[in-house]
Amino acid sequence: MASTTARADELLESYNAYIGQDDLYNSSNERLTQPWQVIRQDRANVHRFGVRQPGDDVDGFFASARNRDLAERMIRNGRVEGSAARKLLNGDVRVYVEIWRGAGGDYINISVD
């Protein structure tokens, strides 16, 4: 009889962020329309452009531009709580982000305060 051990998902990192108006527009000043775009822009603002609002934590995961490029897939594979997507796209909201490593790949869960 072969036995298999289930491997639990691993929380890599979590952080809080304040999604302000600066996070709702890309570098070409185009309005972002998807939650993953806003999360990616928020992290680019923090790590690349030095734009932080009160309530923005610094994370290690999205310090890497490569990891920011993965945000779309990771959010698609994760969970955005209830009305969080709409609130996130409107801005002026605090979000809590969890970055997970799972057997099926890395993913992100997002909730709003």
Summary of the structure (lengths in Angstrom):
residues: 113
radius of gyration: 14.9
end to end distance: 48.1
largest distance: 60.5
contacts: 306
relative contact order: 0.25
helix: 36%
strand: 28%
